[in-house]
Amino acid sequence: MLSGLRRVGARAFAGARAIATEAPVAAAGGATENVASSTPRLFALERKDPFVYARLSYLDPETRPANKTEALRYVPLSSHVFNTTPHQHAMHLASVYYQDAMRNGTASTKTRSEVNFSGRKLRPQKGSGRARLSDAGSPMLRGGGVAHGPRPRDFATELPRKVRELALRSVLSARWREGSLHVVPSLSWQPPPTSTGRLSRLLRSKEWDRALFLTAPRAPMPDSEINDARPSASEPQYEYEQFVEHAKYVRNFENAARNLPMVELIQLHKLTPHERPRLEHAKRPGELHAYQVLRHPLVIMDLGALEWLEEKLGGAMTHELNETMEAESEEDVLLADDSIPTASAAEAQAEPAAAAAAATSTA
């Protein structure tokens, strides 16, 4: 798995390095052209566009619009979440952190005090001419206790919240740059008599048979108690009707994909701590780990999961800021239009001036 992580990071960094080494150079005529520079230019990595775009895919061909213009749609993705420069070290730390927490740590051996032997000394200390021995539970004897053997322990480690979020954004960005991230309108599936077999054939034909599917209800409401300084601490809020409606439409796909070994479905709004208390620190409520995304070569998410991820990782603020800027620009245009006098207003202003000039000439 770590070798796969290195390959993902290497491909992502290769793309980032190619972007970084392209710098505008002035040509002979004064125009600029992009050529490969020998030294990387860090300023070229700055994101000028707050959004990147993913083409909308369709799970069921029957739900695809017949009109090609309507079918060819692109979904805006926040660059803060899906176009971050992949951080290979953060992804490695997140993978080790998750796998350490998943270790049982139940390996145990018996010491000399726990084996079923008496504490009687086997032979006298001196006089036998042989090596000195204590009781039968000595680690030197067959069947005795184990010296320095494994004992039950907790292998869990700690990782800061910001590093976990950086790793998740890095993995999502790497998947988007590789073209391995797809967005679908929904995961609704009409089950035929052989539901699992038909879904398996459909996913195999689309090369989605080894994928992670993410889903969540649409239109989450942000938590008003969380300030903008920690957007990831916000827990998307839903109404009860949204849960009921989402459970109805995702039930068929969940039942059909349950028997597919390489397909995993995660309902983001149902992420809860692990049932074992020892692992609660590793899987907090409402947290998606980078390792869960990294171990699948493909990521398929519906629009509800996209909104959930952007709400959790701070990408929703990009959309809100863009909407605010567009509204302000529209207001500026309207104010500019109001400040320009129309033809009727100009005539109305010219009539008193003409009357005053006529009165002056008559006098």
C-alpha positions in Angstrom: 0.0 0.0 0.0 2.8 2.4 0.8 4.3 1.6 -2.7 1.0 2.6 -4.2 1.0 5.8 -2.1 4.5 6.6 -3.5 3.3 6.1 -7.0 0.3 8.3 -6.5 2.4 11.0 -4.9 5.1 10.7 -7.7 2.5 11.2 -10.4 0.9 14.1 -8.7 4.2 15.8 -8.0 5.3 15.2 -11.6 2.2 17.1 -12.8 2.9 19.9 -10.2 6.5 20.1 -11.3 5.5 20.4 -14.9 3.2 23.3 -13.9 5.9 24.9 -11.8 8.6 24.8 -14.5 6.4 26.6 -17.1 7.1 30.4 -16.8 6.2 33.2 -19.3 9.2 34.4 -21.2 9.2 37.5 -23.4 9.8 36.8 -27.1 11.6 39.0 -29.5 8.4 40.8 -30.6 7.5 41.7 -27.0 4.9 38.9 -26.7 5.1 36.2 -24.1 5.3 32.5 -24.6 5.5 29.6 -22.2 8.7 27.6 -22.2 10.2 25.1 -19.8 12.5 26.8 -17.4 15.5 25.1 -15.9 14.6 26.3 -12.4 11.2 25.8 -10.8 9.1 29.0 -10.3 7.1 28.7 -7.2 4.8 31.6 -8.1 3.5 29.6 -11.0 1.8 27.2 -8.6 -0.6 29.8 -7.3 -4.2 29.1 -8.2 -5.7 32.0 -10.1 -9.1 30.2 -10.7 -11.0 29.4 -7.6 -12.7 26.5 -9.4 -11.8 23.5 -11.4 -14.4 21.5 -13.3 -15.3 17.8 -13.6 -17.5 16.4 -16.4 -20.8 15.0 -15.1 -21.0 11.3 -15.5 -24.1 9.0 -15.2 -24.3 5.7 -13.4 -27.4 4.3 -15.2 -27.5 4.9 -19.0 -31.3 5.2 -18.7 -30.9 8.4 -16.6 -28.6 10.1 -19.2 -30.5 12.9 -21.0 -31.3 12.3 -24.6 -30.1 15.8 -25.6 -26.4 15.8 -25.9 -26.2 19.4 -24.9 -27.9 18.7 -21.6 -25.8 15.5 -21.1 -22.6 17.4 -21.5 -22.4 19.3 -18.3 -19.5 20.3 -16.0 -19.6 20.6 -12.3 -17.5 23.3 -10.5 -15.2 22.0 -7.8 -13.5 24.1 -5.2 -9.8 24.5 -5.9 -9.2 24.6 -2.2 -10.4 21.0 -1.9 -9.8 19.4 -5.3 -6.8 21.3 -6.7 -4.4 21.5 -3.8 -0.8 20.6 -4.5 -0.6 17.0 -3.3 1.5 16.7 -0.1 3.1 13.2 -0.2 4.4 13.3 3.4 1.0 14.2 4.8 -0.6 11.3 2.8 2.0 9.0 4.2 1.5 10.2 7.8 -2.3 9.8 7.4 -1.9 6.3 6.0 0.3 5.2 8.9 -1.9 6.9 11.4 -5.0 5.1 10.2 -3.4 1.6 9.9 -1.8 2.0 13.3 -5.2 2.6 14.8 -6.6 -0.4 13.1 -4.1 -2.8 14.6 -5.6 -5.0 17.2 -2.6 -5.1 19.5 -3.8 -8.3 21.2 -0.6 -10.4 20.8 0.3 -11.8 24.2 2.7 -14.3 25.7 3.0 -15.8 29.2 5.8 -14.8 31.4 7.5 -17.1 33.9 5.0 -16.1 36.6 2.0 -17.0 34.4 2.9 -20.5 33.2 1.5 -23.5 35.0 4.5 -24.6 37.0 5.4 -24.4 40.7 8.0 -22.2 42.0 10.1 -25.1 43.4 13.8 -24.9 42.6 14.7 -27.8 40.3 18.1 -28.7 41.8 20.4 -27.3 44.4 22.4 -24.2 43.5 25.8 -26.0 44.1 27.2 -29.5 44.2 25.6 -31.0 41.1 28.3 -29.9 38.7 25.7 -28.6 36.3 24.4 -25.2 35.4 22.3 -23.5 38.0 18.5 -23.5 37.5 15.6 -22.0 39.2 12.0 -23.2 38.7 10.5 -25.0 35.7 9.0 -21.7 34.4 12.4 -20.4 33.5 12.6 -18.9 30.0 15.7 -21.1 29.3 13.6 -24.3 29.6 11.2 -25.8 27.1 7.6 -24.9 28.1 8.7 -22.1 30.3 7.8 -18.5 30.2 8.8 -16.1 27.4 11.2 -13.3 28.2 10.4 -9.9 26.7 7.6 -11.3 24.6 4.7 -9.2 23.1 2.1 -7.9 25.5 -1.3 -6.3 24.7 -0.7 -2.7 23.7 -2.2 0.2 21.8 -0.4 1.0 18.6 -2.5 4.1 18.0 -0.7 7.4 17.3 -1.8 11.0 17.2 -2.0 13.2 14.1 -3.1 16.9 14.1 -6.4 17.7 12.6 -4.9 20.1 10.0 -2.5 17.3 8.7 -5.4 14.9 8.3 -7.4 17.5 6.4 -4.4 18.3 4.2 -3.9 14.6 3.5 -7.6 14.2 2.5 -7.4 17.3 0.2 -4.2 16.0 -1.3 -5.7 12.6 -2.1 -8.8 14.1 -3.7 -6.7 16.5 -5.7 -4.4 13.7 -6.9 -7.4 11.6 -8.0 -8.9 14.6 -9.9 -5.5 15.3 -11.6 -5.3 11.7 -12.7 -8.8 11.7 -14.0 -9.9 9.1 -11.5 -12.6 11.3 -9.8 -16.1 11.2 -11.3 -19.2 13.1 -10.2 -22.7 11.6 -10.9 -26.1 13.3 -10.3 -27.2 10.5 -8.0 -26.7 6.8 -7.2 -30.3 5.9 -7.8 -30.6 2.4 -9.1 -33.7 0.5 -10.3 -33.2 -3.1 -9.3 -33.9 -5.7 -11.9 -34.6 -9.4 -10.9 -30.8 -10.0 -10.9 -29.8 -6.8 -9.3 -26.2 -7.6 -8.2 -25.2 -9.3 -11.5 -26.5 -6.4 -13.7 -24.8 -3.8 -11.5 -21.6 -5.8 -11.7 -21.7 -6.0 -15.5 -22.5 -2.3 -15.7 -19.7 -1.2 -13.4 -17.3 -3.5 -15.3 -18.3 -2.0 -18.6 -17.6 1.5 -17.2 -14.4 0.3 -15.5 -15.9 1.3 -12.2 -15.7 -2.2 -10.6 -12.9 -1.2 -8.2 -14.2 2.1 -6.9 -15.2 4.0 -3.8 -18.7 5.4 -4.0 -19.5 8.4 -1.8 -23.0 9.7 -1.1 -24.8 12.1 1.1 -28.1 14.1 1.1 -28.3 17.2 -1.0 -28.2 20.8 0.3 -26.6 20.5 3.7 -27.1 23.4 6.1 -23.9 24.7 7.7 -23.5 24.7 11.4 -24.1 28.2 12.6 -22.1 27.7 15.9 -18.8 27.1 14.0 -16.9 30.2 13.0 -15.1 30.6 9.7 -11.7 30.1 11.3 -12.3 26.3 11.5 -14.6 25.4 8.6 -13.7 21.7 8.8 -15.1 21.6 12.3 -18.5 22.3 10.9 -20.9 19.4 10.8 -23.3 19.6 7.9 -26.8 19.7 9.2 -29.8 17.9 7.6 -33.5 17.7 8.2 -35.3 14.5 8.9 -37.1 14.5 5.5 -33.7 14.7 3.8 -32.5 11.5 5.6 -35.7 9.7 4.6 -35.6 10.7 1.0 -31.9 9.8 0.7 -32.3 6.4 2.3 -35.1 5.6 -0.2 -33.1 6.3 -3.3 -29.7 4.8 -2.2 -31.2 1.6 -0.7 -31.3 -0.3 -4.0 -27.7 0.6 -4.9 -26.5 -0.3 -1.4 -28.1 -3.7 -1.5 -26.9 -4.4 -5.1 -23.3 -3.4 -4.3 -23.1 -5.2 -1.0 -21.9 -8.4 -2.6 -19.3 -6.8 -4.9 -15.9 -7.3 -3.1 -14.0 -4.4 -4.7 -16.8 -1.9 -4.4 -17.3 0.1 -1.3 -20.1 2.5 -0.5 -19.7 5.2 2.2 -22.6 7.3 3.3 -20.8 10.4 4.6 -23.6 11.6 6.8 -23.5 8.3 8.7 -19.8 8.2 9.6 -19.6 7.3 13.2 -16.8 6.3 15.5 -15.6 2.7 15.4 -17.5 0.3 17.6 -14.3 -0.5 19.5 -13.6 2.3 22.1 -9.9 2.0 21.6 -10.3 3.3 18.0 -12.6 6.3 18.7 -9.7 8.7 18.5 -8.8 7.4 15.0 -12.3 7.7 13.5 -14.2 10.7 14.9 -17.9 11.4 14.0 -18.2 12.8 10.5 -14.6 12.3 9.4 -13.5 10.7 6.2 -9.9 9.5 6.3 -7.4 9.9 3.4 -6.5 6.2 3.6 -10.1 5.2 2.9 -9.9 7.2 -0.4 -6.3 6.2 -1.2 -6.9 2.4 -1.2 -9.3 2.7 -4.1 -8.1 3.6 -7.6 -11.4 5.4 -8.5 -13.6 7.7 -6.5 -17.3 8.1 -7.6 -19.4 10.7 -5.7 -22.8 12.2 -6.2 -23.6 15.8 -5.9 -24.6 15.4 -2.2 -21.2 14.0 -1.3 -19.5 16.8 -3.2 -21.4 19.4 -1.2 -20.6 17.5 2.0 -16.9 17.4 1.3 -16.7 21.1 0.4 -18.7 22.0 3.5 -16.3 19.9 5.7 -13.1 21.0 4.1 -13.8 24.7 3.7 -14.5 24.7 0.0 -18.1 25.9 0.4 -16.7 29.3 1.4 -15.2 29.6 -2.1 -18.7 29.2 -3.7 -20.2 31.7 -1.2 -17.4 34.2 -1.9 -17.9 33.8 -5.6 -21.6 34.4 -5.4 -21.1 37.5 -3.2 -18.6 38.9 -5.8 -21.0 38.2 -8.6 -23.8 39.9 -6.8 -21.6 42.9 -6.0 -20.5 43.1 -9.7 -24.2 43.0 -10.8 -25.0 45.8 -8.4 -22.1 47.9 -9.7 -23.4 47.4 -13.2 -26.9 48.5 -12.2 -25.5 51.5 -10.4 -23.4 52.4 -13.4 -26.5 52.1 -15.7 -28.5 54.3 -13.4 -25.8 57.0 -13.4 -25.9 57.3 -17.2 -28.7 59.7 -18.2 -31.1 58.4 -20.8 -32.4 60.4 -23.9 -35.6 61.4 -22.2 -33.8 62.6 -19.1 -31.4 64.6 -21.2 -34.3 66.3 -23.1 -36.0 67.0 -19.8 -32.9 68.7 -18.5 -32.4 70.6 -21.7 -36.0 72.1 -21.8 -35.6 74.5 -18.8 -32.2 75.7 -20.2 -33.8 76.4 -23.6 -36.7 78.3 -22.0 -34.3 80.4 -19.9 -32.3 81.2 -23.0 -35.4 82.3 -24.9 -36.5 84.5 -22.1 -33.2 86.2 -22.0 -33.1 86.9 -25.7 -36.7 88.4 -25.6 -35.8 90.7 -22.8 
